[in-house]
Amino acid sequence: MGFIISLFGKKQYVCPFCHEHYTFSAMHARKLADKDGQIHCYYCRKVLQQLH
């Protein structure tokens, strides 16, 4: 059951500047987000865009 939840709870992001791809669980994404709800690239610190 936990595997199914984790499989569908993933969100994918990409950095528009350096094109680094990230995949976070919904819970991890909330923890990484700043006060405006944005997640920043680990390398260049630009705001990540969520892939749909």
PDB file of N, CA, C and O in Angstrom:
ATOM      1  N   MET A   1       0.835  -1.204   0.000  1.00  0.00           N
ATOM      2  CA  MET A   1       0.000   0.000   0.000  1.00  0.00           C
ATOM      3  C   MET A   1       0.870   1.255   0.000  1.00  0.00           C
ATOM      4  O   MET A   1       0.612   2.188  -0.760  1.00  0.00           O
ATOM      5  N   GLY A   2       1.890   1.280   0.841  1.00  0.00           N
ATOM      6  CA  GLY A   2       2.775   2.441   0.888  1.00  0.00           C
ATOM      7  C   GLY A   2       3.495   2.675  -0.428  1.00  0.00           C
ATOM      8  O   GLY A   2       3.755   3.815  -0.812  1.00  0.00           O
ATOM      9  N   PHE A   3       3.821   1.567  -1.128  1.00  0.00           N
ATOM     10  CA  PHE A   3       4.498   1.691  -2.419  1.00  0.00           C
ATOM     11  C   PHE A   3       3.604   2.391  -3.437  1.00  0.00           C
ATOM     12  O   PHE A   3       4.074   3.239  -4.196  1.00  0.00           O
ATOM     13  N   ILE A   4       2.324   2.044  -3.457  1.00  0.00           N
ATOM     14  CA  ILE A   4       1.386   2.657  -4.403  1.00  0.00           C
ATOM     15  C   ILE A   4       1.246   4.150  -4.124  1.00  0.00           C
ATOM     16  O   ILE A   4       1.223   4.955  -5.056  1.00  0.00           O
ATOM     17  N   ILE A   5       1.152   4.520  -2.868  1.00  0.00           N
ATOM     18  CA  ILE A   5       1.029   5.935  -2.506  1.00  0.00           C
ATOM     19  C   ILE A   5       2.281   6.699  -2.925  1.00  0.00           C
ATOM     20  O   ILE A   5       2.182   7.792  -3.483  1.00  0.00           O
ATOM     21  N   SER A   6       3.457   6.134  -2.662  1.00  0.00           N
ATOM     22  CA  SER A   6       4.691   6.831  -3.017  1.00  0.00           C
ATOM     23  C   SER A   6       4.858   6.918  -4.529  1.00  0.00           C
ATOM     24  O   SER A   6       5.442   7.880  -5.028  1.00  0.00           O
ATOM     25  N   LEU A   7       4.358   5.934  -5.261  1.00  0.00           N
ATOM     26  CA  LEU A   7       4.471   5.937  -6.714  1.00  0.00           C
ATOM     27  C   LEU A   7       3.662   7.076  -7.327  1.00  0.00           C
ATOM     28  O   LEU A   7       4.123   7.731  -8.263  1.00  0.00           O
ATOM     29  N   PHE A   8       2.470   7.314  -6.810  1.00  0.00           N
ATOM     30  CA  PHE A   8       1.608   8.351  -7.369  1.00  0.00           C
ATOM     31  C   PHE A   8       1.823   9.716  -6.728  1.00  0.00           C
ATOM     32  O   PHE A   8       1.300  10.712  -7.228  1.00  0.00           O
ATOM     33  N   GLY A   9       2.579   9.788  -5.634  1.00  0.00           N
ATOM     34  CA  GLY A   9       2.776  11.043  -4.933  1.00  0.00           C
ATOM     35  C   GLY A   9       4.018  11.805  -5.356  1.00  0.00           C
ATOM     36  O   GLY A   9       4.463  12.697  -4.633  1.00  0.00           O
ATOM     37  N   LYS A  10       4.594  11.475  -6.519  1.00  0.00           N
ATOM     38  CA  LYS A  10       5.824  12.133  -6.965  1.00  0.00           C
ATOM     39  C   LYS A  10       5.504  13.354  -7.825  1.00  0.00           C
ATOM     40  O   LYS A  10       4.552  13.357  -8.606  1.00  0.00           O
ATOM     41  N   LYS A  11       6.323  14.386  -7.658  1.00  0.00           N
ATOM     42  CA  LYS A  11       6.200  15.583  -8.488  1.00  0.00           C
ATOM     43  C   LYS A  11       7.543  15.823  -9.159  1.00  0.00           C
ATOM     44  O   LYS A  11       8.589  15.722  -8.518  1.00  0.00           O
ATOM     45  N   GLN A  12       7.516  16.138 -10.441  1.00  0.00           N
ATOM     46  CA  GLN A  12       8.745  16.366 -11.187  1.00  0.00           C
ATOM     47  C   GLN A  12       8.929  17.854 -11.447  1.00  0.00           C
ATOM     48  O   GLN A  12       7.982  18.577 -11.755  1.00  0.00           O
ATOM     49  N   TYR A  13      10.181  18.288 -11.313  1.00  0.00           N
ATOM     50  CA  TYR A  13      10.538  19.688 -11.513  1.00  0.00           C
ATOM     51  C   TYR A  13      11.754  19.765 -12.420  1.00  0.00           C
ATOM     52  O   TYR A  13      12.541  18.823 -12.502  1.00  0.00           O
ATOM     53  N   VAL A  14      11.903  20.909 -13.109  1.00  0.00           N
ATOM     54  CA  VAL A  14      13.083  21.154 -13.928  1.00  0.00           C
ATOM     55  C   VAL A  14      13.538  22.593 -13.705  1.00  0.00           C
ATOM     56  O   VAL A  14      12.722  23.495 -13.517  1.00  0.00           O
ATOM     57  N   CYS A  15      14.849  22.788 -13.729  1.00  0.00           N
ATOM     58  CA  CYS A  15      15.397  24.139 -13.634  1.00  0.00           C
ATOM     59  C   CYS A  15      15.414  24.745 -15.033  1.00  0.00           C
ATOM     60  O   CYS A  15      16.008  24.160 -15.938  1.00  0.00           O
ATOM     61  N   PRO A  16      14.779  25.904 -15.240  1.00  0.00           N
ATOM     62  CA  PRO A  16      14.751  26.512 -16.577  1.00  0.00           C
ATOM     63  C   PRO A  16      16.110  27.064 -17.012  1.00  0.00           C
ATOM     64  O   PRO A  16      16.312  27.357 -18.190  1.00  0.00           O
ATOM     65  N   PHE A  17      17.038  27.205 -16.068  1.00  0.00           N
ATOM     66  CA  PHE A  17      18.340  27.796 -16.381  1.00  0.00           C
ATOM     67  C   PHE A  17      19.385  26.728 -16.721  1.00  0.00           C
ATOM     68  O   PHE A  17      20.000  26.778 -17.786  1.00  0.00           O
ATOM     69  N   CYS A  18      19.586  25.762 -15.814  1.00  0.00           N
ATOM     70  CA  CYS A  18      20.621  24.739 -16.057  1.00  0.00           C
ATOM     71  C   CYS A  18      20.029  23.391 -16.481  1.00  0.00           C
ATOM     72  O   CYS A  18      20.776  22.452 -16.754  1.00  0.00           O
ATOM     73  N   HIS A  19      18.690  23.283 -16.541  1.00  0.00           N
ATOM     74  CA  HIS A  19      17.968  22.100 -17.034  1.00  0.00           C
ATOM     75  C   HIS A  19      18.187  20.852 -16.181  1.00  0.00           C
ATOM     76  O   HIS A  19      18.057  19.729 -16.668  1.00  0.00           O
ATOM     77  N   GLU A  20      18.519  21.055 -14.911  1.00  0.00           N
ATOM     78  CA  GLU A  20      18.639  19.929 -13.974  1.00  0.00           C
ATOM     79  C   GLU A  20      17.228  19.442 -13.623  1.00  0.00           C
ATOM     80  O   GLU A  20      16.348  20.256 -13.341  1.00  0.00           O
ATOM     81  N   HIS A  21      17.007  18.127 -13.638  1.00  0.00           N
ATOM     82  CA  HIS A  21      15.699  17.561 -13.324  1.00  0.00           C
ATOM     83  C   HIS A  21      15.678  17.041 -11.889  1.00  0.00           C
ATOM     84  O   HIS A  21      16.672  16.519 -11.385  1.00  0.00           O
ATOM     85  N   TYR A  22      14.531  17.195 -11.249  1.00  0.00           N
ATOM     86  CA  TYR A  22      14.334  16.742  -9.872  1.00  0.00           C
ATOM     87  C   TYR A  22      13.008  16.008  -9.775  1.00  0.00           C
ATOM     88  O   TYR A  22      12.060  16.328 -10.492  1.00  0.00           O
ATOM     89  N   THR A  23      12.943  15.025  -8.891  1.00  0.00           N
ATOM     90  CA  THR A  23      11.694  14.344  -8.559  1.00  0.00           C
ATOM     91  C   THR A  23      11.591  14.292  -7.044  1.00  0.00           C
ATOM     92  O   THR A  23      12.463  13.745  -6.369  1.00  0.00           O
ATOM     93  N   PHE A  24      10.521  14.863  -6.522  1.00  0.00           N
ATOM     94  CA  PHE A  24      10.297  14.891  -5.078  1.00  0.00           C
ATOM     95  C   PHE A  24       8.937  14.292  -4.767  1.00  0.00           C
ATOM     96  O   PHE A  24       8.014  14.375  -5.577  1.00  0.00           O
ATOM     97  N   SER A  25       8.816  13.688  -3.590  1.00  0.00           N
ATOM     98  CA  SER A  25       7.491  13.320  -3.115  1.00  0.00           C
ATOM     99  C   SER A  25       6.764  14.614  -2.754  1.00  0.00           C
ATOM    100  O   SER A  25       7.398  15.646  -2.535  1.00  0.00           O
ATOM    101  N   ALA A  26       5.453  14.557  -2.694  1.00  0.00           N
ATOM    102  CA  ALA A  26       4.670  15.753  -2.366  1.00  0.00           C
ATOM    103  C   ALA A  26       5.070  16.303  -1.000  1.00  0.00           C
ATOM    104  O   ALA A  26       5.156  17.518  -0.821  1.00  0.00           O
ATOM    105  N   MET A  27       5.314  15.416  -0.037  1.00  0.00           N
ATOM    106  CA  MET A  27       5.688  15.854   1.309  1.00  0.00           C
ATOM    107  C   MET A  27       7.081  16.498   1.305  1.00  0.00           C
ATOM    108  O   MET A  27       7.286  17.531   1.943  1.00  0.00           O
ATOM    109  N   HIS A  28       8.024  15.901   0.598  1.00  0.00           N
ATOM    110  CA  HIS A  28       9.379  16.446   0.518  1.00  0.00           C
ATOM    111  C   HIS A  28       9.372  17.804  -0.189  1.00  0.00           C
ATOM    112  O   HIS A  28      10.104  18.711   0.206  1.00  0.00           O
ATOM    113  N   ALA A  29       8.553  17.947  -1.227  1.00  0.00           N
ATOM    114  CA  ALA A  29       8.453  19.215  -1.952  1.00  0.00           C
ATOM    115  C   ALA A  29       7.949  20.325  -1.032  1.00  0.00           C
ATOM    116  O   ALA A  29       8.430  21.456  -1.102  1.00  0.00           O
ATOM    117  N   ARG A  30       6.986  20.008  -0.172  1.00  0.00           N
ATOM    118  CA  ARG A  30       6.479  21.015   0.776  1.00  0.00           C
ATOM    119  C   ARG A  30       7.566  21.436   1.754  1.00  0.00           C
ATOM    120  O   ARG A  30       7.646  22.609   2.119  1.00  0.00           O
ATOM    121  N   LYS A  31       8.402  20.497   2.183  1.00  0.00           N
ATOM    122  CA  LYS A  31       9.489  20.823   3.119  1.00  0.00           C
ATOM    123  C   LYS A  31      10.562  21.687   2.460  1.00  0.00           C
ATOM    124  O   LYS A  31      11.147  22.550   3.115  1.00  0.00           O
ATOM    125  N   LEU A  32      10.825  21.467   1.178  1.00  0.00           N
ATOM    126  CA  LEU A  32      11.866  22.207   0.464  1.00  0.00           C
ATOM    127  C   LEU A  32      11.423  23.606   0.048  1.00  0.00           C
ATOM    128  O   LEU A  32      12.257  24.482  -0.180  1.00  0.00           O
ATOM    129  N   ALA A  33      10.119  23.814  -0.052  1.00  0.00           N
ATOM    130  CA  ALA A  33       9.604  25.085  -0.555  1.00  0.00           C
ATOM    131  C   ALA A  33       9.895  26.230   0.413  1.00  0.00           C
ATOM    132  O   ALA A  33       9.889  26.055   1.631  1.00  0.00           O
ATOM    133  N   ASP A  34      10.148  27.407  -0.162  1.00  0.00           N
ATOM    134  CA  ASP A  34      10.350  28.598   0.665  1.00  0.00           C
ATOM    135  C   ASP A  34       8.999  29.168   1.086  1.00  0.00           C
ATOM    136  O   ASP A  34       7.961  28.553   0.843  1.00  0.00           O
ATOM    137  N   LYS A  35       9.010  30.327   1.707  1.00  0.00           N
ATOM    138  CA  LYS A  35       7.751  30.892   2.228  1.00  0.00           C
ATOM    139  C   LYS A  35       6.750  31.232   1.124  1.00  0.00           C
ATOM    140  O   LYS A  35       5.555  31.355   1.393  1.00  0.00           O
ATOM    141  N   ASP A  36       7.224  31.385  -0.117  1.00  0.00           N
ATOM    142  CA  ASP A  36       6.335  31.652  -1.253  1.00  0.00           C
ATOM    143  C   ASP A  36       5.897  30.373  -1.958  1.00  0.00           C
ATOM    144  O   ASP A  36       5.178  30.424  -2.956  1.00  0.00           O
ATOM    145  N   GLY A  37       6.331  29.226  -1.439  1.00  0.00           N
ATOM    146  CA  GLY A  37       5.953  27.950  -2.032  1.00  0.00           C
ATOM    147  C   GLY A  37       6.797  27.543  -3.225  1.00  0.00           C
ATOM    148  O   GLY A  37       6.412  26.647  -3.976  1.00  0.00           O
ATOM    149  N   GLN A  38       7.946  28.186  -3.411  1.00  0.00           N
ATOM    150  CA  GLN A  38       8.803  27.881  -4.549  1.00  0.00           C
ATOM    151  C   GLN A  38       9.994  27.036  -4.104  1.00  0.00           C
ATOM    152  O   GLN A  38      10.498  27.185  -2.992  1.00  0.00           O
ATOM    153  N   ILE A  39      10.432  26.147  -4.993  1.00  0.00           N
ATOM    154  CA  ILE A  39      11.602  25.314  -4.743  1.00  0.00           C
ATOM    155  C   ILE A  39      12.717  25.807  -5.661  1.00  0.00           C
ATOM    156  O   ILE A  39      12.481  26.104  -6.832  1.00  0.00           O
ATOM    157  N   HIS A  40      13.925  25.890  -5.125  1.00  0.00           N
ATOM    158  CA  HIS A  40      15.047  26.428  -5.891  1.00  0.00           C
ATOM    159  C   HIS A  40      16.024  25.327  -6.286  1.00  0.00           C
ATOM    160  O   HIS A  40      16.187  24.336  -5.573  1.00  0.00           O
ATOM    161  N   CYS A  41      16.670  25.518  -7.434  1.00  0.00           N
ATOM    162  CA  CYS A  41      17.670  24.585  -7.939  1.00  0.00           C
ATOM    163  C   CYS A  41      18.822  24.459  -6.946  1.00  0.00           C
ATOM    164  O   CYS A  41      19.270  25.450  -6.370  1.00  0.00           O
ATOM    165  N   TYR A  42      19.288  23.243  -6.756  1.00  0.00           N
ATOM    166  CA  TYR A  42      20.399  22.975  -5.847  1.00  0.00           C
ATOM    167  C   TYR A  42      21.693  23.621  -6.348  1.00  0.00           C
ATOM    168  O   TYR A  42      22.530  24.033  -5.544  1.00  0.00           O
ATOM    169  N   TYR A  43      21.859  23.712  -7.660  1.00  0.00           N
ATOM    170  CA  TYR A  43      23.117  24.182  -8.241  1.00  0.00           C
ATOM    171  C   TYR A  43      23.138  25.685  -8.492  1.00  0.00           C
ATOM    172  O   TYR A  43      24.073  26.364  -8.069  1.00  0.00           O
ATOM    173  N   CYS A  44      22.129  26.214  -9.170  1.00  0.00           N
ATOM    174  CA  CYS A  44      22.172  27.631  -9.558  1.00  0.00           C
ATOM    175  C   CYS A  44      21.184  28.503  -8.789  1.00  0.00           C
ATOM    176  O   CYS A  44      21.182  29.723  -8.957  1.00  0.00           O
ATOM    177  N   ARG A  45      20.350  27.901  -7.953  1.00  0.00           N
ATOM    178  CA  ARG A  45      19.405  28.608  -7.069  1.00  0.00           C
ATOM    179  C   ARG A  45      18.265  29.310  -7.800  1.00  0.00           C
ATOM    180  O   ARG A  45      17.583  30.143  -7.202  1.00  0.00           O
ATOM    181  N   LYS A  46      18.040  29.000  -9.074  1.00  0.00           N
ATOM    182  CA  LYS A  46      16.884  29.545  -9.792  1.00  0.00           C
ATOM    183  C   LYS A  46      15.632  28.789  -9.342  1.00  0.00           C
ATOM    184  O   LYS A  46      15.721  27.674  -8.827  1.00  0.00           O
ATOM    185  N   VAL A  47      14.475  29.403  -9.539  1.00  0.00           N
ATOM    186  CA  VAL A  47      13.208  28.776  -9.152  1.00  0.00           C
ATOM    187  C   VAL A  47      12.884  27.641 -10.122  1.00  0.00           C
ATOM    188  O   VAL A  47      12.934  27.820 -11.339  1.00  0.00           O
ATOM    189  N   LEU A  48      12.551  26.473  -9.573  1.00  0.00           N
ATOM    190  CA  LEU A  48      12.209  25.318 -10.401  1.00  0.00           C
ATOM    191  C   LEU A  48      10.794  25.440 -10.942  1.00  0.00           C
ATOM    192  O   LEU A  48       9.922  26.037 -10.311  1.00  0.00           O
ATOM    193  N   GLN A  49      10.578  24.863 -12.124  1.00  0.00           N
ATOM    194  CA  GLN A  49       9.248  24.792 -12.720  1.00  0.00           C
ATOM    195  C   GLN A  49       8.760  23.357 -12.618  1.00  0.00           C
ATOM    196  O   GLN A  49       9.510  22.417 -12.882  1.00  0.00           O
ATOM    197  N   GLN A  50       7.489  23.190 -12.231  1.00  0.00           N
ATOM    198  CA  GLN A  50       6.934  21.844 -12.117  1.00  0.00           C
ATOM    199  C   GLN A  50       6.537  21.334 -13.490  1.00  0.00           C
ATOM    200  O   GLN A  50       5.923  22.057 -14.274  1.00  0.00           O
ATOM    201  N   LEU A  51       6.888  20.083 -13.782  1.00  0.00           N
ATOM    202  CA  LEU A  51       6.481  19.440 -15.029  1.00  0.00           C
ATOM    203  C   LEU A  51       5.106  18.829 -14.836  1.00  0.00           C
ATOM    204  O   LEU A  51       4.790  18.318 -13.762  1.00  0.00           O
ATOM    205  N   HIS A  52       4.291  18.882 -15.878  1.00  0.00           N
ATOM    206  CA  HIS A  52       2.932  18.333 -15.782  1.00  0.00           C
ATOM    207  C   HIS A  52       2.827  17.046 -16.564  1.00  0.00           C
ATOM    208  O   HIS A  52       1.760  16.433 -16.604  1.00  0.00           O
TER     209      HIS A  52
END
